[in-house]
């Protein structure tokens, strides 16, 4: 079984990082979609970091994991 996760690292005003993970993201996410989401997160204060407001994304990656049940 394959599992996909979109992992986004957020940066707050104190340059501290926070990671959010979204399971089963859609295929072929475009850069424009991520930058639109980033703008929304920043403008609407969706998340607040320990050192203040989120100022943007650090990274955004798709992580794929393959799991094999060895007892099946």
C-alpha distances in whole Angstrom, upper triangle without the diagonal:
4,7,10,13,17,19,23,26,29,32,35,39,39,37,34,31,28,24,23,19,18,14,13,16,17,16,20,21,25,27,29,27,26,30,31,29,30,34,33,32,35,37,36,36,33,32,35,34,37,39,39,38,35,36,33,30,29,26,23,20,16,14,10,8,6,5,6,9,12,14,12
4,7,10,14,16,20,23,26,29,32,36,36,33,31,28,25,21,20,16,15,12,10,13,14,13,16,18,21,23,26,24,23,27,28,25,27,30,30,29,32,34,34,33,30,29,32,32,34,36,36,35,32,33,30,26,26,22,19,16,12,10,7,6,4,6,9,12,15,17,16
4,7,10,13,16,19,22,26,29,32,33,30,28,24,22,18,16,12,11,8,7,10,12,12,15,16,19,21,24,21,20,24,25,22,24,27,27,25,28,31,30,30,26,26,28,28,30,33,33,31,28,29,26,23,23,20,17,14,10,8,6,5,6,8,11,14,17,19,18
4,7,10,13,16,19,23,26,29,30,27,26,22,19,16,14,10,9,6,5,7,9,10,12,12,16,18,20,18,17,20,21,19,20,24,23,22,25,28,27,27,23,23,26,26,28,30,30,28,25,26,23,20,20,16,13,10,7,6,5,6,9,11,15,17,20,23,22
4,6,10,13,16,19,22,26,27,24,22,18,16,12,10,6,6,5,6,6,10,11,13,12,15,16,19,16,14,18,19,16,17,21,20,19,22,24,24,23,20,19,22,22,24,26,26,25,21,23,20,16,16,13,10,8,6,5,7,9,12,14,17,20,23,25,25
4,7,10,13,16,19,23,24,21,20,16,14,10,8,6,5,6,8,6,9,10,11,10,12,13,15,13,11,14,15,13,14,17,17,16,18,21,21,20,17,17,20,20,23,24,24,22,18,19,16,13,13,10,7,6,5,6,9,12,15,17,21,23,26,29,28
4,7,10,13,16,20,21,18,16,12,10,7,6,5,6,9,11,10,13,14,15,12,14,14,16,14,11,14,16,13,13,17,17,15,17,20,20,19,16,15,17,17,19,21,21,19,16,17,14,11,11,8,6,5,6,7,11,13,17,19,22,25,27,30,30
4,6,10,13,16,17,15,14,10,8,6,5,6,8,12,14,12,15,16,16,13,14,13,15,13,10,12,14,11,10,14,14,12,13,17,17,16,14,12,15,14,17,18,18,16,12,13,10,7,7,6,4,7,9,11,14,17,20,22,26,28,31,34,34
4,7,10,14,14,11,10,6,6,4,7,9,12,15,17,16,18,19,19,16,17,15,17,16,12,13,15,13,11,14,15,12,13,17,17,15,14,12,13,12,14,15,15,14,10,11,9,6,5,5,6,9,12,13,17,19,23,25,28,31,33,35,36
4,7,10,11,9,8,5,5,6,8,11,13,17,19,18,20,22,21,18,18,16,17,16,12,12,14,12,9,12,13,10,10,14,14,12,11,9,10,9,12,12,12,10,7,8,6,4,6,7,9,12,15,17,20,22,26,28,32,34,36,39,39
4,7,8,5,6,5,7,9,11,15,17,21,23,21,24,25,24,21,21,18,19,18,15,14,16,14,11,13,14,11,10,14,15,13,13,10,10,8,10,10,10,9,6,6,6,6,6,9,12,15,18,20,23,26,29,31,35,37,39,42,42
4,5,5,6,7,8,11,13,17,19,23,26,24,26,28,27,24,24,21,21,21,17,16,18,16,12,14,15,11,10,13,14,11,12,9,8,5,8,6,6,5,4,5,7,9,10,13,15,19,22,23,27,29,32,34,38,40,42,44,45
4,5,7,10,12,15,17,21,23,27,29,27,30,31,30,27,26,23,23,23,20,18,20,18,15,15,16,14,11,14,15,12,14,12,10,8,9,6,5,6,6,6,9,12,12,16,18,22,25,26,30,32,36,38,41,43,46,48,49
4,5,9,12,15,18,21,24,28,30,29,31,33,32,29,28,25,26,26,22,21,23,21,18,18,20,17,14,17,18,15,17,14,11,8,8,5,7,9,9,9,12,13,13,17,19,23,26,27,30,32,36,37,41,43,45,47,48
4,6,10,13,16,19,22,26,28,27,29,30,29,26,26,23,24,23,20,19,21,19,16,17,19,16,14,17,19,16,17,14,12,9,10,8,9,10,9,9,10,11,10,13,16,19,23,24,27,29,33,35,38,40,43,45,46
4,7,10,14,17,20,23,26,25,28,29,29,26,26,23,24,24,20,20,22,20,16,18,19,16,15,18,19,16,16,13,11,8,8,7,9,10,9,10,11,11,10,13,16,18,21,22,26,27,31,32,36,38,40,42,43
4,7,10,13,17,20,23,22,24,26,25,22,23,20,22,21,17,18,20,17,14,17,18,15,14,18,18,15,15,12,11,8,9,10,11,12,9,10,10,9,8,10,12,15,18,18,22,23,27,29,32,34,36,39,40
4,7,10,14,17,20,19,22,24,24,21,22,20,22,20,16,17,19,16,14,17,17,13,14,17,17,14,13,10,10,8,9,11,12,12,9,12,11,9,9,10,12,14,16,17,20,21,25,26,30,32,34,36,37
4,7,10,13,16,15,19,20,21,18,20,18,20,18,15,16,18,15,13,17,17,13,15,18,18,16,14,11,12,11,13,15,15,15,12,14,12,10,9,9,10,11,13,13,16,18,22,23,27,28,31,33,34
4,7,10,13,13,16,18,19,16,18,17,19,16,13,15,16,13,12,16,15,12,14,18,17,15,12,10,13,12,15,17,17,15,13,15,13,11,11,11,10,11,12,12,15,17,21,22,25,27,30,32,32
4,6,10,10,13,15,17,15,17,17,19,16,14,16,17,14,14,18,17,14,17,20,19,18,15,14,16,16,18,21,21,19,16,18,16,13,14,12,10,10,10,10,12,14,17,18,22,24,27,29,29
4,7,6,10,13,15,13,15,16,18,14,13,16,16,13,14,18,16,15,18,20,19,18,15,15,18,18,21,23,23,21,18,20,17,15,16,14,11,11,9,10,12,14,17,18,22,23,27,28,28
4,6,9,12,15,13,17,18,20,17,15,19,19,16,18,21,20,18,22,24,23,22,19,18,21,22,24,27,26,25,22,23,21,18,19,16,13,12,10,10,10,11,14,15,18,20,23,25,25
4,6,9,12,12,15,17,19,16,15,19,19,17,19,22,21,20,23,25,24,24,21,21,24,25,28,30,29,27,24,26,23,20,21,18,14,13,10,10,10,11,13,15,18,20,23,25,24
4,6,9,8,12,14,15,12,12,16,16,13,16,19,18,17,21,23,22,22,19,20,23,24,27,29,28,25,22,23,20,17,19,16,12,11,8,10,11,13,16,18,21,23,27,28,27
4,7,7,10,13,14,11,12,16,16,14,17,19,19,19,22,24,23,24,21,22,26,27,30,31,30,28,24,25,22,19,21,18,14,13,10,13,13,15,17,20,23,25,28,30,29
4,6,9,12,14,12,13,17,17,16,18,21,21,21,24,26,26,27,24,25,28,29,32,33,32,30,26,26,23,20,21,18,14,12,10,12,12,15,16,19,22,25,28,30,29
4,6,10,11,10,11,14,15,15,17,20,20,21,23,25,25,26,24,25,28,29,32,33,32,29,26,25,22,19,20,17,13,12,10,13,14,17,19,22,25,28,31,33,32
4,7,9,7,8,11,12,11,13,16,16,17,20,21,22,23,21,22,25,25,29,30,28,26,22,22,18,15,17,14,11,10,9,13,14,18,20,23,26,29,32,35,34
4,5,5,7,9,10,11,13,15,16,17,19,20,21,23,21,22,25,26,29,30,28,25,22,21,17,15,16,14,11,12,12,16,17,21,23,26,30,33,36,38,37
4,5,5,6,9,10,10,12,14,15,16,18,20,21,20,21,23,24,27,27,26,23,19,18,14,12,14,12,10,11,12,16,18,22,25,28,31,34,37,40,39
4,5,5,6,9,10,10,12,14,15,16,18,20,19,20,23,24,28,27,26,22,19,17,14,13,15,14,12,14,16,19,22,25,28,31,34,37,40,43,42
4,6,5,6,9,10,11,12,14,15,16,18,17,18,21,23,26,27,25,21,18,17,14,13,15,14,11,13,14,18,20,23,26,29,32,35,38,40,39
4,5,5,6,9,10,10,12,14,15,16,15,16,19,19,23,23,22,19,15,14,11,9,12,10,8,11,12,16,18,22,25,27,31,34,37,39,38
4,5,5,6,9,10,10,12,14,15,15,16,18,19,23,22,21,17,14,12,9,9,12,11,10,13,15,19,22,25,28,31,35,37,40,43,42
4,5,5,6,9,10,10,12,14,13,15,18,20,24,23,21,18,15,14,11,11,15,14,13,16,17,21,23,27,30,32,36,38,42,44,43
4,5,5,6,9,10,10,12,10,12,15,17,21,21,19,16,13,13,10,10,13,13,11,14,16,19,21,24,28,30,33,36,39,41,40
4,5,5,6,9,10,11,10,11,13,15,18,18,16,13,10,9,6,7,10,11,10,14,16,19,22,25,29,31,35,37,40,42,42
4,6,5,6,8,10,10,12,14,16,20,19,16,13,10,9,8,9,13,14,14,17,20,23,26,29,32,34,38,40,44,46,45
4,5,5,6,8,8,11,13,16,19,19,17,13,11,11,10,11,15,16,15,18,20,23,26,29,32,34,38,40,43,45,44
4,6,6,6,5,7,10,12,16,16,13,10,8,9,8,9,13,14,14,17,19,21,25,27,30,32,36,38,41,43,43
4,6,5,7,8,9,11,15,14,11,8,6,6,6,9,13,15,15,19,21,24,27,30,33,35,39,41,44,46,46
4,6,8,10,12,14,17,17,14,10,9,9,10,13,16,18,18,22,24,27,30,33,36,38,42,44,47,49,48
4,5,9,10,14,17,17,14,10,10,11,12,14,18,20,19,23,24,27,30,32,36,37,41,42,46,47,47
4,5,7,10,13,13,10,7,7,9,11,13,16,18,19,22,24,26,29,31,35,36,40,41,44,46,46
4,7,10,14,15,12,9,8,11,11,13,16,17,17,20,21,23,26,28,32,33,36,38,41,43,43
4,7,10,12,9,7,7,10,11,12,14,16,16,19,21,22,25,27,31,32,35,37,40,41,42
4,7,8,6,5,6,10,11,13,15,17,18,21,23,25,28,29,33,34,38,39,42,43,44
4,5,5,6,6,10,11,12,13,16,18,20,23,24,27,29,32,33,37,38,41,43,43
4,6,8,10,12,14,16,16,19,20,23,25,26,29,30,34,35,38,40,42,44,45
4,7,9,11,13,15,15,19,21,24,27,27,31,32,36,37,41,42,45,46,48
4,7,9,12,14,16,19,21,24,27,28,31,33,37,38,42,43,46,48,48
4,6,9,12,14,17,19,22,25,26,30,32,36,37,41,43,45,47,48
4,6,8,10,13,15,18,21,23,27,29,32,34,38,40,42,44,45
4,7,9,13,15,18,21,24,27,30,33,35,39,41,44,46,47
4,7,9,11,15,18,20,24,27,30,32,36,39,41,44,44
4,6,7,11,14,17,20,23,27,29,33,35,38,40,41
4,7,10,14,16,19,22,26,28,32,34,37,39,40
4,7,10,12,16,19,22,25,29,31,34,36,37
4,7,10,13,16,20,23,26,29,32,34,34
4,6,10,13,16,19,23,26,28,31,31
4,6,10,13,16,20,23,25,28,28
4,7,10,13,17,19,22,25,25
4,7,10,13,16,19,22,22
4,6,10,13,15,18,18
4,7,10,12,15,15
4,7,9,12,12
4,6,9,9
4,6,6
4,6
4
